[in-house]
Amino acid sequence: MSSSEFINVRGTFVSDDGRDSPDEDFANNVEFFLFRPEKLKKTSPGVYDWLKKNYGDVFASPKGKTR
């Protein structure tokens, strides 16, 4: 039986608890993408771009605009 361990290779996170696990990091990034996109853009522009490219249309606002 082998165990897996999360190895952090990024240096910046929108929230410190994102360092603990990839799941928590993803949840934080989605939260900031939706509610504080400017901080996500500033802290992790590549993550912001990836979320916009892959999920931008899923996270459309009621007016039909994406972040």
GUDREN-576286 format. One record per residue: residue in three letters; x, y, z of N, C-alpha, C in turn; residue number from 1. Coordinates in nm, 4 decimals. Layout:
BEGIN
+------+----------+----------+----------+----------+----------+----------+----------+----------+----------+-----+
| rest |      n_x |      n_y |      n_z |     ca_x |     ca_y |     ca_z |      c_x |      c_y |      c_z |  nr |
+------+----------+----------+----------+----------+----------+----------+----------+----------+----------+-----+
|  ALA |        X |        Y |        Z |        X |        Y |        Z |        X |        Y |        Z | NUM |
...
+------+----------+----------+----------+----------+----------+----------+----------+----------+----------+-----+
This chain:
BEGIN
+------+----------+----------+----------+----------+----------+----------+----------+----------+----------+-----+
| rest |      n_x |      n_y |      n_z |     ca_x |     ca_y |     ca_z |      c_x |      c_y |      c_z |  nr |
+------+----------+----------+----------+----------+----------+----------+----------+----------+----------+-----+
|  MET |   0.0846 |  -0.1165 |   0.0000 |   0.0000 |   0.0000 |   0.0000 |   0.0892 |   0.1228 |   0.0000 |   1 |
|  SER |   0.0587 |   0.2174 |  -0.0895 |   0.1369 |   0.3399 |  -0.0939 |   0.0517 |   0.4564 |  -0.0463 |   2 |
|  SER |   0.1172 |   0.5524 |   0.0099 |   0.0458 |   0.6729 |   0.0529 |   0.0886 |   0.7884 |  -0.0363 |   3 |
|  SER |   0.0003 |   0.8815 |  -0.0525 |   0.0341 |   0.9989 |  -0.1314 |   0.0392 |   1.1193 |  -0.0398 |   4 |
|  GLU |   0.1263 |   1.2100 |  -0.0752 |   0.1441 |   1.3294 |   0.0048 |   0.1385 |   1.4494 |  -0.0879 |   5 |
|  PHE |   0.0672 |   1.5508 |  -0.0467 |   0.0574 |   1.6736 |  -0.1240 |   0.1880 |   1.7513 |  -0.1110 |   6 |
|  ILE |   0.2457 |   1.7867 |  -0.2246 |   0.3663 |   1.8677 |  -0.2262 |   0.3318 |   1.9999 |  -0.2924 |   7 |
|  ASN |   0.3443 |   2.1047 |  -0.2161 |   0.3118 |   2.2389 |  -0.2629 |   0.4239 |   2.2904 |  -0.3525 |   8 |
|  VAL |   0.3891 |   2.3272 |  -0.4761 |   0.4904 |   2.3824 |  -0.5664 |   0.4643 |   2.5299 |  -0.5973 |   9 |
|  ARG |   0.3497 |   2.5808 |  -0.5579 |   0.3204 |   2.7232 |  -0.5779 |   0.3605 |   2.8009 |  -0.4548 |  10 |
|  GLY |   0.3950 |   2.9259 |  -0.4745 |   0.4359 |   3.0082 |  -0.3621 |   0.3285 |   3.1015 |  -0.3106 |  11 |
|  THR |   0.2258 |   3.1268 |  -0.3912 |   0.1234 |   3.2220 |  -0.3494 |  -0.0146 |   3.1557 |  -0.3477 |  12 |
|  PHE |  -0.0919 |   3.1962 |  -0.2486 |  -0.2272 |   3.1445 |  -0.2312 |  -0.3175 |   3.2593 |  -0.1893 |  13 |
|  VAL |  -0.4419 |   3.2581 |  -0.2327 |  -0.5341 |   3.3638 |  -0.1927 |  -0.5720 |   3.3519 |  -0.0462 |  14 |
|  SER |  -0.5601 |   3.2329 |   0.0089 |  -0.5882 |   3.2091 |   0.1498 |  -0.4864 |   3.1074 |   0.2013 |  15 |
|  ASP |  -0.4347 |   3.1308 |   0.3204 |  -0.3277 |   3.0454 |   0.3730 |  -0.3648 |   2.8983 |   0.3821 |  16 |
|  ASP |  -0.4915 |   2.8666 |   0.4087 |  -0.5280 |   2.7256 |   0.4225 |  -0.5230 |   2.6510 |   0.2896 |  17 |
|  GLY |  -0.5065 |   2.7216 |   0.1798 |  -0.4880 |   2.6570 |   0.0500 |  -0.3592 |   2.5774 |   0.0420 |  18 |
|  ARG |  -0.2660 |   2.6086 |   0.1303 |  -0.1388 |   2.5347 |   0.1359 |  -0.1582 |   2.3922 |   0.1882 |  19 |
|  ASP |  -0.2702 |   2.3694 |   0.2559 |  -0.2935 |   2.2409 |   0.3224 |  -0.3320 |   2.1280 |   0.2277 |  20 |
|  SER |  -0.4083 |   2.1609 |   0.1223 |  -0.4520 |   2.0557 |   0.0309 |  -0.4958 |   2.1167 |  -0.1016 |  21 |
|  PRO |  -0.4851 |   2.0399 |  -0.2083 |  -0.5315 |   2.0889 |  -0.3379 |  -0.6824 |   2.1161 |  -0.3393 |  22 |
|  ASP |  -0.7590 |   2.0366 |  -0.2655 |  -0.9039 |   2.0577 |  -0.2602 |  -0.9375 |   2.1929 |  -0.1974 |  23 |
|  GLU |  -0.8719 |   2.2243 |  -0.0882 |  -0.8968 |   2.3514 |  -0.0202 |  -0.8502 |   2.4680 |  -0.1074 |  24 |
|  ASP |  -0.7374 |   2.4511 |  -0.1720 |  -0.6861 |   2.5551 |  -0.2616 |  -0.7845 |   2.5816 |  -0.3750 |  25 |
|  PHE |  -0.8368 |   2.4758 |  -0.4364 |  -0.9329 |   2.4920 |  -0.5450 |  -1.0583 |   2.5633 |  -0.4955 |  26 |
|  ALA |  -1.1093 |   2.5217 |  -0.3794 |  -1.2290 |   2.5856 |  -0.3231 |  -1.2045 |   2.7338 |  -0.2980 |  27 |
|  ASN |  -1.0899 |   2.7666 |  -0.2436 |  -1.0563 |   2.9070 |  -0.2197 |  -1.0489 |   2.9845 |  -0.3506 |  28 |
|  ASN |  -0.9856 |   2.9254 |  -0.4501 |  -0.9708 |   2.9943 |  -0.5782 |  -1.1064 |   3.0202 |  -0.6432 |  29 |
|  VAL |  -1.1973 |   2.9242 |  -0.6364 |  -1.3316 |   2.9438 |  -0.6923 |  -1.4038 |   3.0537 |  -0.6141 |  30 |
|  GLU |  -1.3934 |   3.0508 |  -0.4834 |  -1.4565 |   3.1540 |  -0.4013 |  -1.4066 |   3.2930 |  -0.4402 |  31 |
|  PHE |  -1.2765 |   3.3077 |  -0.4526 |  -1.2208 |   3.4380 |  -0.4881 |  -1.2526 |   3.4745 |  -0.6330 |  32 |
|  PHE |  -1.2584 |   3.3781 |  -0.7215 |  -1.2967 |   3.4041 |  -0.8601 |  -1.4365 |   3.4649 |  -0.8659 |  33 |
|  LEU |  -1.5257 |   3.4146 |  -0.7829 |  -1.6642 |   3.4608 |  -0.7834 |  -1.6837 |   3.5920 |  -0.7077 |  34 |
|  PHE |  -1.6186 |   3.6056 |  -0.5917 |  -1.6514 |   3.7158 |  -0.5029 |  -1.5423 |   3.8213 |  -0.4859 |  35 |
|  ARG |  -1.4173 |   3.7863 |  -0.5158 |  -1.3065 |   3.8820 |  -0.5047 |  -1.2078 |   3.8589 |  -0.6183 |  36 |
|  PRO |  -1.2554 |   3.8707 |  -0.7433 |  -1.1710 |   3.8367 |  -0.8577 |  -1.0435 |   3.9200 |  -0.8685 |  37 |
|  GLU |  -1.0473 |   4.0446 |  -0.8254 |  -0.9267 |   4.1281 |  -0.8350 |  -0.8134 |   4.0738 |  -0.7477 |  38 |
|  LYS |  -0.8473 |   4.0225 |  -0.6295 |  -0.7430 |   3.9653 |  -0.5439 |  -0.6865 |   3.8385 |  -0.6065 |  39 |
|  LEU |  -0.7723 |   3.7548 |  -0.6643 |  -0.7237 |   3.6332 |  -0.7293 |  -0.6351 |   3.6691 |  -0.8479 |  40 |
|  LYS |  -0.6756 |   3.7679 |  -0.9284 |  -0.5941 |   3.8114 |  -1.0426 |  -0.4569 |   3.8579 |  -0.9966 |  41 |
|  LYS |  -0.4548 |   3.9332 |  -0.8871 |  -0.3284 |   3.9878 |  -0.8360 |  -0.2405 |   3.8789 |  -0.7753 |  42 |
|  THR |  -0.3010 |   3.7901 |  -0.6978 |  -0.2256 |   3.6875 |  -0.6256 |  -0.1843 |   3.5719 |  -0.7158 |  43 |
|  SER |  -0.2752 |   3.5258 |  -0.7978 |  -0.2510 |   3.4078 |  -0.8821 |  -0.3127 |   3.4291 |  -1.0202 |  44 |
|  PRO |  -0.2518 |   3.5129 |  -1.1033 |  -0.3117 |   3.5426 |  -1.2331 |  -0.3312 |   3.4201 |  -1.3224 |  45 |
|  GLY |  -0.2408 |   3.3241 |  -1.3151 |  -0.2554 |   3.2028 |  -1.3947 |  -0.3762 |   3.1211 |  -1.3517 |  46 |
|  VAL |  -0.4015 |   3.1161 |  -1.2229 |  -0.5182 |   3.0445 |  -1.1715 |  -0.6451 |   3.1155 |  -1.2169 |  47 |
|  TYR |  -0.6447 |   3.2479 |  -1.2075 |  -0.7611 |   3.3244 |  -1.2533 |  -0.7891 |   3.2957 |  -1.4006 |  48 |
|  ASP |  -0.6856 |   3.3020 |  -1.4823 |  -0.7027 |   3.2776 |  -1.6260 |  -0.7539 |   3.1366 |  -1.6534 |  49 |
|  TRP |  -0.7016 |   3.0387 |  -1.5799 |  -0.7441 |   2.8997 |  -1.5988 |  -0.8918 |   2.8836 |  -1.5621 |  50 |
|  LEU |  -0.9317 |   2.9413 |  -1.4482 |  -1.0719 |   2.9320 |  -1.4074 |  -1.1625 |   3.0012 |  -1.5080 |  51 |
|  LYS |  -1.1228 |   3.1174 |  -1.5550 |  -1.2046 |   3.1892 |  -1.6528 |  -1.2183 |   3.1087 |  -1.7815 |  52 |
|  LYS |  -1.1085 |   3.0500 |  -1.8279 |  -1.1111 |   2.9715 |  -1.9508 |  -1.1969 |   2.8456 |  -1.9353 |  53 |
|  ASN |  -1.1820 |   2.7767 |  -1.8232 |  -1.2476 |   2.6477 |  -1.8047 |  -1.3857 |   2.6536 |  -1.7403 |  54 |
|  TYR |  -1.4132 |   2.7585 |  -1.6641 |  -1.5399 |   2.7649 |  -1.5910 |  -1.6133 |   2.8981 |  -1.6060 |  55 |
|  GLY |  -1.5589 |   2.9896 |  -1.6819 |  -1.6185 |   3.1222 |  -1.6931 |  -1.7639 |   3.1197 |  -1.7345 |  56 |
|  ASP |  -1.7991 |   3.0347 |  -1.8293 |  -1.9388 |   3.0300 |  -1.8735 |  -2.0293 |   2.9591 |  -1.7730 |  57 |
|  VAL |  -1.9732 |   2.8736 |  -1.6906 |  -2.0512 |   2.8036 |  -1.5877 |  -2.0863 |   2.9005 |  -1.4750 |  58 |
|  PHE |  -1.9950 |   2.9938 |  -1.4481 |  -2.0140 |   3.0894 |  -1.3397 |  -2.0725 |   3.2211 |  -1.3906 |  59 |
|  ALA |  -2.1609 |   3.2160 |  -1.4869 |  -2.2206 |   3.3365 |  -1.5418 |  -2.3105 |   3.4019 |  -1.4378 |  60 |
|  SER |  -2.3094 |   3.5321 |  -1.4371 |  -2.3969 |   3.6059 |  -1.3470 |  -2.5396 |   3.6040 |  -1.4016 |  61 |
|  PRO |  -2.6356 |   3.6445 |  -1.3214 |  -2.7738 |   3.6474 |  -1.3694 |  -2.7924 |   3.7320 |  -1.4956 |  62 |
|  LYS |  -2.7056 |   3.8292 |  -1.5175 |  -2.7146 |   3.9133 |  -1.6354 |  -2.6444 |   3.8500 |  -1.7545 |  63 |
|  GLY |  -2.5887 |   3.7301 |  -1.7355 |  -2.5257 |   3.6590 |  -1.8449 |  -2.3792 |   3.6928 |  -1.8663 |  64 |
|  LYS |  -2.3225 |   3.7729 |  -1.7800 |  -2.1814 |   3.8094 |  -1.7942 |  -2.0952 |   3.7189 |  -1.7089 |  65 |
|  THR |  -1.9771 |   3.6893 |  -1.7580 |  -1.8819 |   3.6141 |  -1.6787 |  -1.7834 |   3.7117 |  -1.6169 |  66 |
|  ARG |  -1.7163 |   3.6657 |  -1.5184 |  -1.6163 |   3.7514 |  -1.4510 |  -1.4952 |   3.7686 |  -1.5367 |  67 |
+------+----------+----------+----------+----------+----------+----------+----------+----------+----------+-----+
